[in-house]
Amino acid sequence: MAWLQLVLAGLFFGWALLAVFQAPIGSLWEPAIAATEWGHLLGLLSLTVLAIPGWRERPGQVGVALALLAFVLFLSPLVRARSVAAKLPAQVEEAFGSTPPRSLPQAPPRAQPLAFADLLGLGALPELQVTPHVYRQEPVALSLDLYLRAEGPRPAPVVIQIHGGSWSGGDNTQLPGINRYLAARGYAVAAINYRLVPEFTFPAPLDDVRAAIAWVKAEGSALGLDPERIVLMGRSAGGHLALVAGYDRPDPSVRGVVAYYPPTDMVWSWEHPADPWVYDSHGVLKAFLKGDPSTQPEIYEASSPLEFTTAKSAPTLLVHGGRDELVFEAQSERLAKRLTELGVANLHLSLPWASHGCDANMAGPTGQLSVYAIERFLAAVTSPGS
């Protein structure tokens, strides 16, 4: 029993190390997300090792020590999140003002950035309608799912949700929790599909995002949507597309952009690749942009959100983990610095413990903090007169 205790404790301890250190190989990236965003649950699970009756023997005693260390490491993201939570309300207000977030029956806004009581879930949602629509017919048919509260106020501001997946995978069913959460609070969320690598390369998916904006403006009124209050939201590759679409050829109907862990400068991305044992940055960029910066300089420039920032750029909320193994946080840091220099309202929500994909658990530390900021950002940019 003592050796069983040691082995199990060793496994938990090894997993818990991913709560504080970057994943060394790609296969450990998703376990790292679990360690950082579900660590409070894994920490409690690691304590079950203490119930194994082997602590009187040396291997068991070592196992007990490892289990206790694992518990501490698993809880460390939550401890670090408390520090971020303490500063977040003032940061959001300074960046975007103090517009009250939307509140509907059975769907109040988050009262505080981080609540331990919410770590098991953010509560039940009222009835929602999720309806498919084809927003583009040519060159290929592309669909979106429209999330809308059945009895919500009309016309509803629109959030166009753009999925991630290295521009080559994923679809509009990816992580739907935030779509349902926002729809419950009176927003219409259009989660879109777009054309993917390798069959389609840049600028095809960008054109699809623009087509989705055009669809909302043409068809939205008949569906109870407000075609003049649109926010683009995306994660990873989707965040990149949201930023380019929001900044290049700016549309006054696009009131803001929310981007989770996006690449913002494609040449910088090439020059600062991820560890190839974790993620093939160069391969992904070459497939999406048809080559490297030396062979396709115009495409790299045309696909970089940083190149299109001006004083008239849309207000922007960036969410990025400090230990992101795939897209380094410097991408968001550099963009936020440029926007601030230009006088554009923006906030870079920096999460020191978080990895790429950190919003996978809406009830986890990243999920709670980002939802708090997003609710207030959306209220500020879609309120009348904004």
N, C-alpha and C positions, 0 to 999 in steps of 0.2 A: 504493500500500500504506500509505503514511503516513496518508492521509486515512481509509482503512478502520480503521486502528488507532485513530485519534482518535474516530471515530464509535462504534465498539464500546466503547471505554473510557468515552466519555461516557455511553453507555446504562448500563453497569455502575455508574458513579459516581452517576447519577441514582437508580438502584434502591437503591444503598447508603445514600443519604441517608434512606431510609425506615427504616433500622435505628436512627436516632437522632431523627428527627422524625416527628410524627404525620402520617398520610395526610391531604392537604388535600381530597381528594374521595373519594367512596365507592368508585369503581372502583379506587383504589389501596390499599384496606384489605387485601385478600388478598395483594397483592404485599408489603405491609408485614409481614404474618405470615411470609411466606417469608424476608424479609430478616432478621427477628429470630430465627426458630426454625430456619432452614436456612442462616443466614449463613455458618457455617463452610464449607459446601460452595460457596456462591455466591462466597465470597472466593477460594477456590482456583480456581474457574472464571474469575474476573475476571483472574487472573494469566496465563491462556492468551493474553491480548491481547499480552503481552510477546513472544510467539513470532513475531508478525508483523514482518517485516523492514522497518520503516519508521522506526526510531528515529533514523536519521541526519538526517532532515529535521525541520523545526520542528513540523509537525502531529503527527508520530510521537512526538516528545519530550514534547509536551503530553499525548498519549495515554498514554504510559508513566507520567507523573506522576498522571494521573487513575486509571489502573488500580491503582497502588500505594495511592492514597488510598481507592479503593473497597475494596481488600483490608482495610485498617485499619478502615474503618467497618463492614464486614460482620462482622469479628471482635469488635467492641466489645460486643455483647450477651453473648458468651461470657466476655469479661473481667469484665464486671459481674456475671455469674452466679457467678463464683468467689467474689466477696465475700459474696453471699447464702449460698452453700453453706457457707462457713466458719462462719457463725453458726447455720445451721439446726438441726443436731443439738441444741444447747443450748436453742434456742427450743422445739423440739418436746418435749423432755424437761420443760422448765419448765411448758409448757402442759398436757401430757397424761400425764406420767410416763414411765417407762422400760420399759413392757411390750414384750417382744421381738416383732417382727413375725412373722407366720406364715411358715413355711418348709416346703415339701414337695419331694420328689425332682423334679429338673429345674426347680424353681421356687423358688430362694432369694430372699430379700428383697434390696433394694438395700443394699450394704454402705456406700456413701457417697452423699451427695446428688448429686454431679456427677462423672462419670468421662469423660475424653476418649475412652477406649476404647469407650464405649457410644454415641458420637455417630452411628454408622452403624446402630444397632439394639440393642434390649435383649435379644436372644437368642431362640432357638426355644422354643416352648411345648409342653407335653405334650398328649395327646388331650383334647379338650373336647367336651361335648355341648351343642348349642344347639337348644332345642326351643321351638316356638311354643305359646302358650296364650292362650285368651280369658279375660280376667280380669273383664270386665264385659259384660253383654248389653244392658242398657237404660240410657239411651234409645237408644244405638247400641252395636254390638259393638266392643269395644276389645281389642287384643291386646298381648302382651308376648313377648319372646324371653328364655328362661331359659338362662343360661350356667352350666354346672356341670361340674366336673372328673369324668371317668368313674370314677376310683378314689379320689376325695377323701374325707376324713373326713366323717361325718354325725353329727348334723344340722349343716348348714352355715349360718353367719350369712349374712344376706341384705342385699345392696346393691340398692336400687331406683334405677335410673338413669333420669333425666328429661332428655330432649334439649332443646336450645335452638332458637331460630328466631323470636324476637320474638312468641311465642305464636300465630304464624300459619303457620309452616312447619316443615320438618324432620320426622324420624321416628326410630324407635328403632334404625335402622341407623347413626346418626350417630356417627362417631369410635369404632368398636367396640374399638379397641386396649386401652383401660383395662379394658373388660369382660372381655376374654380374659386380660389380665394378672392381674386379681384372681381370676378363676375358677380359674386355674392354681394359685393359692395357697390354695385351699380355701374361697373365698367363693362363694356363689350370687349371680349378678347378674341381676336382672330388669329388662331394658330395656323401658320401656313406651311405647306410643303414647297420646296423649290428644287430646281434642277441641280444634279450632283455630279461631281467628279467620279469616274474618269470620262463619262460620256460628254459632260458639259464642263467648261472651264470659265474662269472670269472673262467677261462680266456677266455671264448668263444668270447666276443666282442673284446678283445685284439688280438686274433688269426685272427679275421676278418679284423682288421686294417692292420695286417701284410700281409694278403692275398691281400688286396687292393694295398699295396706297391709292392708285387710280380706281380700283374696284370699290373701295370704301367710299371714295368721293362720288362715284357714279351710282352705286346701288345702295349706299348706306342709309339714306333718308327713308327709303321704302321699308327698311328693316328696323327702323327705330334707332339708328346710329347717328352720331353727330359727325359729319364728314369734315368739319373744321376743327375738330379737337382729336388729333391722332398722336399717339406716342409709340415709338418703335422700341421694342425690347428684345434682347437676344442674349444667348450665352455662348461663349467661345467663338466659333466660326459665325454663329448667328449674331453675336454681339458686334463682331467686325462688320458684318453686312448692315446691321442697324446703324452703326456709326457712319459708314460711307454713304448710305442712303440719306441719312439725316444731315450730313454736312455738304456733300457734293450736290449741286443743283438744288439748293434748299427750297423746300415747299413750306409756305407759311402755315399750312394746315398741320404740319408736323411740329408739335409743341415741345417735344423733348425726346431724349434717348436714354434708355437704361441698358447698360452693357455689363454682363458678368464676364470677368476674366478674358477680355478680348485682345487679340493682336491689333495694334494700332499703327505700327510702322513696319512695313513688310521687308524693307531693306535691313532694318535693325534686327528683325526676326531672323533673317538669313545669317547675319553676322553674329548673332547670339543664340545659337540653336540649343535645344534641350539636349540632355544626355541621351545619346543614341540608344543606350540600353533601356531607356524609359520611353522615348518617343522620337520618331524619325521626322524631325522638323524639316530638314532639307527635302526629303522625299515628298512630304505633304505640300510644301510650297512649290516645288517643281511641277507637281501634278496639277495644282490649282492655277498657277500663273505661267504655265507653259515653258518653264525654264528657270534660270537663276538670274540675279540682278545684272550680271554682265551681258546676258543674251536678251533679256526682256526688261530693260530699264524703264521704259514707258509704262509697262503693265504694273511693275512694282510700285511706281509712283501713283498711278491711277487707282490702285487698290489700297492705298494707305490713308486711313482717316486723318492722320496727323497733317497730311499735305493740304487738306481742305478746310482746316480750322480758320475762321475769321471772327471778327467781333460780332457777327450776326449768326454764328453757329447756335444750334438749338441747345437749351439747357441740358446738362448731362449728369447722370448718376452712374458712377463706375463702382463695381464691387469686385474686389480681387484679393486672393489669398497671398500672404507673404511667403509661403513655401510652395507655391504653384510649380510643379515639376514640368508642366507642358508649355505654359505661356507665362513667362516671368512677370512679376508684378511691376517691374520697371516700365512695361508697356503702358499700364494705366497711370503710373506716376508721371511719365513724360507727357502724356496727353493732358492730364489734369493741370500740370504746370503751364502748358501752352494756353489752355483755356483760361486759366487765372490771369495770365499776362494779357490776354485779349479782353478781359472783363466779362467773360461768359460765365453765367451761373453754373457752378459745378460742384460736385462732391466726390472725392475718391474715398470710398469706404474700405479701409485697409484692415484686413483680418490676419494678424500675424501667424496664427496657428493653421490657417486653412489651405487646402490643396485645390487643384483644379477640380471642378465639379462639386464644390463645397456646398452648393444649394440643394443637393440631392435630398436632404432631410429638412423639410420646412420647419419642423419642431426643434431642430438642433440649434446650436449657437449661431451659425451662419444664417440659417433660415429665419430665425426670429429677428436678428438684427437687420438683415436685408429687407424683410417684409416691412418692418417699422419705417425704414428709410424710403422704400418704394411708395408706401401709402401716402406719405407726406409730400414726396416729390410729385406724384401724379396729381394730388390735390392742388399743389401750387401751380403747375404748368397747364392744367386743364380748367382751372376756375375761370368764371367769366371775367373778362378784362385782362387776363394774363397775357 
